[in-house]
Amino acid sequence: MTLPILNLMPGDAPFRADPQNSYTLPARFYHDHAIWEAEKSAIFFKTWYYAGHVSQVAESGQFLTVKIHDQNVFVARSRTGELNAFYNVCPHRGHELVSGTGRKNIITCPYHAWAFDFDGTLKAARNTENVQGFRKEEFSLKPVKVEVFCGLVLVNLDAQAAPFADQMGELEKEIRHFVPSVDDLQFAQRDSYEVEANWKVLVDNFLECYHCAPAHKDFVDLVDMDSYRTITCGLYSSQCAGNPKTLNSRAYSFQPGEVDFGYAGWFVWPNFTIWAYPGEANLSVLQMNPTAPERCVEFQDWFVKDGVVTDQLRDAITYQIDVLQPEDIGLCESVQKGLKSSGYNQGRFVVDEGLTELSEHAVHHFQNLVAEALGAKLDPDYAP
């Protein structure tokens, strides 16, 4: 049953299908606990979730873990080379099996030492030979769908989910245009950020550059904003710019890479973004992981050639860590405070006919995906 707060309420202006005539989602979508709970099953347990990079699980026995709200999953390379994913829980008494990343000869539960192979089969369970009717095959690990896309490892808790690549249309083609050597990249590092804001505030912020000129002086010195365009495409959107304005911007200095461009970024439903900076081949993922209605953790994983960060790429990463991320986090945390104000409920999308760098049409695109997933009815003339 749809929660009443997901529908049009007194004081709400309509959220319309046309971004040029629409108000934003009401503020409660960014702090109400019931909506945050509804998102778990309606969004996160049905969509592809970024887990890590294939270079982290390249060899037999290597594993990585990922948490999707309260659901823990691990991904491991089997002895015969397959990549498998399972719920990270022992079927005996529910203990977590592994944590972090690493490599093992066998998956052994720390609680009672039940042992599992990397195909999920139970190999050993002490004293169960004395349990009447015990059958090992009843206690294999429960599998989770897993795929690799441009080196990214993705998992999905929905066993009926369509393949990620099928859902994403031209995304792979776009990424390979900007980073032709994407298959040669390896995991280099993860940076983490605790943010006091709803995860959707951070996605909204990524999806528009209306704020770039006043808030990101170094970024607009790096990127040719006249060529910066955002295009929405089903379950993703792209935001790319042409040639960089200069090789020696206030952000960082670099030499032209395998493809000359100023910046390329993609939002992937529901909660991660892919970045490519100019210069040497690189890719990164910035993921917004909800931890509470008004809190989230951002992970930014960096992938570079051979997993070695050169001086040039270190400058780009340092700019991201020291300048761009603090700027964006400060903006988002201030927005989160404002969303609780009695003086605010909704704004209007700023959308121009040319869909320029100042247009917020991609924010509407994302908010519409949220409304559709939740079954929200926010306009009497439009029922997603």
C-alpha positions in Angstrom: 0.0 0.0 0.0 1.3 3.4 -0.9 2.3 5.7 2.0 0.1 8.8 2.1 3.2 11.0 2.4 4.2 9.7 -1.1 1.2 11.4 -2.6 0.2 15.1 -3.1 -0.4 16.6 0.3 -1.9 20.0 1.4 0.6 22.7 0.6 2.4 20.7 -2.1 2.8 22.1 -5.6 2.6 19.5 -8.4 5.6 17.5 -9.5 5.0 17.2 -13.2 6.4 15.1 -16.1 7.5 18.3 -17.9 10.5 19.7 -16.0 9.9 23.2 -17.4 6.5 23.2 -15.6 7.4 21.2 -12.5 8.1 21.9 -8.9 10.8 19.8 -7.2 10.0 16.8 -4.9 8.6 18.0 -1.6 11.2 18.3 1.2 9.9 15.3 3.1 11.3 13.0 0.5 14.7 14.0 1.9 14.3 13.5 5.6 11.1 11.4 6.4 12.1 8.1 7.9 9.1 6.2 6.4 10.2 7.3 2.9 13.8 6.3 3.6 12.5 2.9 4.7 10.3 2.5 1.6 13.3 3.2 -0.6 15.0 0.1 0.6 12.7 -2.4 -1.1 11.4 -0.1 -3.8 14.8 1.1 -5.0 17.9 -0.4 -3.5 16.8 -4.1 -3.3 15.7 -4.0 -7.0 18.6 -2.2 -8.8 22.2 -2.8 -9.8 24.6 -1.7 -7.1 28.2 -0.9 -7.5 30.4 -3.2 -5.4 34.0 -2.7 -6.6 36.4 -3.3 -9.5 37.2 -6.5 -11.3 40.9 -6.1 -10.6 40.1 -6.6 -6.9 38.7 -10.1 -7.6 41.0 -11.1 -10.5 42.4 -14.3 -8.9 40.9 -17.4 -7.4 39.9 -16.8 -3.8 39.9 -13.0 -3.9 36.8 -11.4 -2.5 35.2 -8.1 -1.8 32.2 -7.1 0.2 29.4 -4.6 -0.2 26.6 -3.5 2.0 23.2 -2.5 0.6 21.4 -1.0 3.5 21.2 -3.9 6.0 21.9 -6.6 3.3 25.6 -7.7 3.2 27.0 -9.3 0.1 30.3 -10.7 -0.9 31.8 -11.3 -4.4 34.5 -13.9 -5.0 36.4 -15.5 -7.8 36.0 -19.3 -7.9 38.7 -21.9 -8.4 37.5 -22.3 -12.0 37.5 -18.6 -12.8 33.8 -17.6 -12.4 32.8 -14.5 -10.5 30.1 -15.3 -8.0 28.2 -13.3 -5.4 26.4 -14.5 -2.3 24.6 -13.1 0.7 27.4 -12.6 3.3 25.8 -14.8 5.9 26.4 -18.3 7.2 23.3 -20.5 6.8 24.0 -22.2 10.1 23.3 -19.4 12.6 23.6 -16.2 10.6 27.1 -15.0 11.3 28.8 -12.7 8.8 31.3 -14.7 6.8 33.9 -12.2 5.5 34.6 -8.5 5.8 36.4 -6.0 3.7 38.5 -7.3 0.8 41.1 -10.0 0.7 42.0 -13.5 -0.4 41.2 -16.9 1.2 41.7 -20.6 0.4 38.2 -21.3 1.6 35.4 -19.3 3.2 35.3 -20.3 6.9 32.7 -18.9 9.2 34.4 -17.3 12.3 31.6 -18.6 14.6 31.4 -22.3 14.2 33.9 -22.9 11.4 31.5 -24.1 8.7 33.5 -23.9 5.5 32.3 -23.0 2.0 33.9 -23.1 -1.4 33.8 -20.1 -3.7 30.9 -21.6 -5.7 28.8 -21.4 -2.5 28.8 -25.1 -1.6 29.2 -26.3 2.0 32.5 -28.2 2.2 32.7 -28.9 5.9 30.5 -28.6 9.0 31.9 -30.0 12.2 29.8 -32.7 13.9 27.0 -32.6 11.4 27.8 -36.2 10.5 26.1 -37.0 13.7 23.0 -35.0 12.9 20.1 -37.2 11.6 19.0 -36.3 8.1 21.6 -33.5 7.7 22.2 -32.7 4.0 25.1 -30.4 3.0 23.3 -29.4 -0.2 20.6 -27.7 1.8 23.1 -25.3 3.3 24.8 -23.8 0.3 25.2 -20.0 0.3 22.4 -18.0 -1.3 23.5 -16.5 -4.6 23.2 -12.9 -5.7 23.2 -11.7 -9.3 26.6 -10.2 -10.3 27.9 -8.7 -13.5 31.1 -6.9 -14.8 30.6 -3.7 -16.8 33.7 -1.7 -18.1 35.6 -3.2 -15.2 33.0 -2.3 -12.6 31.5 -5.2 -10.4 27.8 -4.8 -9.9 25.4 -6.8 -7.8 21.6 -7.0 -7.7 19.4 -8.5 -5.0 16.6 -9.0 -7.4 17.0 -12.4 -8.9 14.7 -11.4 -11.8 16.6 -8.2 -12.7 17.4 -7.6 -16.4 21.2 -7.5 -17.2 22.8 -4.2 -16.4 24.2 -3.6 -19.9 20.7 -4.1 -21.3 19.3 -1.5 -19.0 21.9 1.1 -19.8 21.7 1.5 -23.5 24.7 3.4 -24.9 26.5 3.9 -21.6 29.3 1.5 -22.4 29.9 3.0 -25.8 30.1 6.5 -24.2 32.6 5.4 -21.5 34.8 3.6 -24.1 34.8 6.8 -26.2 36.3 8.8 -23.4 38.4 6.1 -21.9 39.4 3.6 -24.7 41.8 1.7 -22.4 39.2 1.2 -19.7 39.9 -2.6 -19.7 43.5 -1.9 -18.7 42.6 0.1 -15.6 43.0 -1.3 -12.1 41.8 -0.3 -8.6 44.1 2.2 -7.0 42.5 3.6 -3.9 39.2 4.4 -2.1 38.4 7.7 -0.4 35.5 7.9 2.0 33.4 10.8 3.1 30.8 11.0 5.9 28.1 13.4 4.8 25.2 14.8 6.9 22.7 14.8 4.1 20.2 12.5 2.4 21.7 10.5 -0.4 19.4 12.1 -3.0 20.7 15.6 -2.1 24.1 14.5 -3.3 22.8 13.0 -6.5 20.8 16.2 -7.2 23.9 18.2 -6.7 25.9 16.0 -9.1 23.3 16.3 -11.8 23.5 20.1 -12.4 26.2 22.6 -13.0 24.0 25.6 -12.3 26.0 25.9 -9.1 29.4 25.4 -10.7 30.3 29.0 -11.5 29.5 30.4 -8.0 30.7 27.3 -6.0 33.5 25.6 -8.0 35.9 28.3 -9.3 38.7 25.8 -10.0 36.4 23.4 -11.9 35.1 26.0 -14.3 38.7 27.0 -14.9 39.4 23.4 -16.0 36.2 22.7 -18.0 34.9 24.6 -21.0 31.4 25.3 -19.7 30.2 26.5 -23.1 30.5 23.0 -24.4 29.2 21.3 -21.1 26.0 19.5 -21.8 23.9 17.0 -19.8 21.8 14.4 -21.6 19.3 12.1 -19.9 19.1 8.5 -21.2 16.6 6.2 -19.5 18.4 5.0 -16.3 21.5 7.1 -16.7 22.5 10.6 -17.7 25.8 12.0 -19.1 27.5 15.3 -18.6 30.4 15.9 -20.8 32.5 18.9 -22.0 34.7 19.4 -25.0 38.4 20.4 -25.0 39.7 21.6 -21.7 40.1 25.4 -21.4 43.8 25.0 -20.4 46.4 22.4 -19.5 47.3 24.5 -16.4 44.1 25.3 -14.7 43.6 26.2 -11.0 42.4 22.7 -10.4 45.5 20.9 -11.7 47.9 20.7 -14.6 48.1 17.8 -17.0 49.2 16.6 -20.5 46.6 15.6 -23.1 45.6 11.9 -22.8 44.4 9.2 -25.2 41.3 11.3 -25.9 41.3 15.1 -25.5 38.3 16.3 -23.4 37.6 18.5 -20.5 35.5 16.3 -18.3 33.1 13.3 -18.7 30.7 12.2 -16.0 27.7 9.8 -15.8 25.0 9.3 -13.3 23.8 5.7 -13.0 20.5 4.9 -11.3 20.1 4.8 -8.4 23.1 6.0 -6.5 26.5 6.0 -8.2 28.4 8.3 -10.6 31.3 7.6 -13.0 33.9 10.2 -13.6 36.7 10.7 -16.2 39.1 13.5 -15.8 41.3 14.8 -18.6 45.0 13.7 -18.9 46.2 10.2 -18.4 43.6 7.3 -18.6 41.5 7.2 -15.5 38.1 6.4 -14.3 36.5 6.7 -10.8 33.2 5.9 -9.2 31.6 8.1 -6.6 28.8 6.3 -4.8 26.2 7.7 -2.4 25.4 5.1 0.3 22.5 5.8 2.6 23.1 5.2 6.3 20.2 7.2 7.7 17.4 9.5 6.4 19.8 12.5 6.7 23.2 10.8 6.5 25.2 8.9 3.9 28.7 7.7 3.2 30.3 8.5 -0.1 32.9 6.2 -1.5 35.1 7.3 -4.4 37.1 4.5 -6.0 39.9 5.4 -8.5 41.0 3.2 -11.3 44.2 3.9 -13.2 46.6 2.1 -15.5 48.3 -0.8 -13.7 46.8 0.5 -10.4 49.7 3.0 -10.1 48.8 6.6 -9.5 51.2 8.9 -11.4 52.2 12.4 -10.3 49.7 13.9 -12.7 46.8 11.7 -11.6 47.8 12.3 -7.9 47.2 16.0 -8.6 43.8 15.3 -10.0 42.9 13.1 -7.0 44.2 15.6 -4.6 42.1 18.3 -6.2 39.1 16.1 -5.8 39.8 15.3 -2.1 41.0 18.7 -1.0 38.9 21.1 -3.1 35.9 19.7 -5.0 34.5 17.2 -2.5 34.7 19.7 0.4 32.9 22.3 -1.7 30.1 19.9 -2.7 29.8 18.4 0.8 29.4 21.8 2.3 26.7 22.7 -0.2 24.8 19.5 0.4 24.9 19.6 4.1 23.6 23.2 4.0 20.8 22.1 1.7 19.9 19.3 4.1 19.4 21.8 6.9 17.3 24.0 4.7 15.1 21.1 3.7 14.0 20.8 7.4 13.1 24.5 7.5 9.5 25.5 8.0 10.1 28.1 5.4 10.8 25.6 2.6 8.9 22.8 0.9 9.6 22.9 -2.9 11.5 24.8 -5.5 11.2 25.1 -9.3 13.5 23.4 -11.8 15.5 25.9 -13.8 15.3 24.5 -17.3 16.1 26.4 -20.5 15.2 25.5 -24.1 18.8 24.8 -25.0 19.4 22.5 -22.0 22.7 24.3 -21.4 25.1 23.9 -18.5 22.7 26.0 -16.4 19.8 23.7 -16.9 18.4 21.4 -14.1 16.6 18.9 -16.4 18.8 16.0 -15.2 17.8 16.7 -11.6 14.1 16.4 -12.6 15.0 13.1 -14.5 16.4 11.6 -11.3 13.6 12.8 -9.1 11.1 11.4 -11.6 12.9 8.0 -11.3 12.6 8.2 -7.5 8.9 9.1 -7.8 8.2 6.2 -10.2 10.0 3.7 -8.1 8.1 4.7 -5.0 4.8 4.8 -6.8 4.4 8.5 -5.7 1.4 10.4 -7.1 2.4 14.1 -6.8 0.3 15.6 -9.7 -3.4 14.9 -10.2 -2.8 14.9 -13.9 0.3 12.7 -13.8 0.5 9.3 -12.1 4.0 7.7 -12.6 
